[in-house]
Structures are given as C-alpha cells and as structure tokens.
Amino acid sequence: MPAMIELLQQSPPVAIAAASLLGLLIGSFLNVVIYRVPVMLEREWAAQAAELAGVTADADAAAPASPDGAKFNLMVPRSRCPSCGHEEPHRQGEPCTRRRCPQCGQALIRR
C-alpha cells in the first residue's frame, strides 16, 4: 500500500487516471441509486396504500415495470433498453458507452 501511495505522489498522470477511474465508478453507482431509489420507494408506498385501503392492488403498476414481477432493487434487474426491454449482458459494458440498442437499434436515452 505505501508503494502505491508513493507512485501516486510521484506520477501525476497515474494519480489523475486513478482519480478519474474512481470518479467514473462512483458516478455510475450514484446514477443507479438516483434512478432506482425513488422507484423502489414509490412501489413500497403503493403497496402500503393498497394495504391500508384494504384492496389487493399491484404495487408495481405505479412504477416502471420489471419483467415477470421480478425484484427491483439496487442490484437487479440489469440495465435494459427502454424501448424493447432487451436485457444487457455484462460483456457489453455500460449503456452510456453505446448510443443504440443492439437488439432494436433504438437510440438509448441518457439519464
């Protein structure tokens, strides 16, 4: 660990690259949090409201749907195309690195 700190202190390009990579990782995670936490809260509130009203309402109806009623949290589901719902394999990288969906060719919306 001390050798890495010494390398970062002695080489500004390495320090800049490391800081940039760390910034990209944190920014990508925060982008997921900013999008998914309000959706998760909206689903929870809809379920609580339905429970208080005494009706059996689908809590997922008020929020963006996930396929087959699957879990929706910070980890799952993976990124998908907003037009066709094509799930992105891990090997394709982040959606922000591509401009079009490989399945339908629709332009990807940046959030």
N, C-alpha and C positions, 0 to 999 in steps of 0.2 A: 504493500500500500504506500509506504513512503516513496518508493521508486516512481510510482505513478504520479504522485503529487509533485515530485521533483521534475518529472517530464513535462507536466502541465505548466509549471512555473517557468521552465527554460525554453519552451517552444510555444509561442503564441498561436501559430496555426493549429497545432494539436488542441490547445485549450479552446480555441474558437470552434473547431469541429466537434469537440466533446460537448460544449455548451449548446451548440446548435442541435445535435442529436438528442440531448436531454430535453431541450425545448420542444422538439417535434414529438417526442414520446409523451410528454406531459400534455401538450396541446391536443394530441389525438385522443387521449383519455378524457380530458375535460370536454371535448366535443361530444363524446358518447354520453357523458354524465349530463351535460346541458340538454341534450335531446331526450334521453330516456327517463330521467327522474320525474319530470312533470307528467309524462305519460303513465308512469308507474303510480304516481300519486292520484291521478285522475281515475285510473281503474280502481284503486283502493277506495276512493271516495264514492264512486258509483256503486260499488258492492256494499258499502256501509249504508248508503242512502236506500238502496233496494231492501236491505235487511231491516232498516227502521220502518220503511213503508210496508213491509210485510209482503212484498212481491218477489217473485223469482225473476230478476232481470239479469241479462247477460252483462257482466261488468266490462267486458271487452268491447261492447257496442259503442261506447262513447269515445274510445281511444283508438288510435291506429291499430288495425288488426294484426295479429300474428297468426301464422298458419296453424290450423287444427287446434286452436286453443292452447298452444304451447306457452311455456314460461316466457315472461318478458321481464328481464332484469338487466343489470349492467353487463352480464356475461353472455347471455343468449337472448334472442337469436343473433346469428351473424348478420353482417351487412347484406342488404338485398336491393335490387333495382326497384324504385318506387312505381315504375310502370308495369312491369311484367312479374315482379316478385322473384326473379331469378336470384337464388342464394349464391353469394360469392364464395368460392373456395379459398382457403387460406393462401394458396400459392399465387393467387392473382394480386395480392398486395392490397393496399388501402384503396377505397373508391376514389379518393381525391387525386390519385396518380393517373387515373384514366378519365376520359371525357365521355365515353359512351359505354352502354351495357353490351357485353359480348353476346348476349342472347338475342335481344330485340333491337339493338342499335340505337335506342333512345338516349338522348343526352342526359347525363347524370346531373342531378341538382346538388349544388354545394350548399351545405348547411353551416 
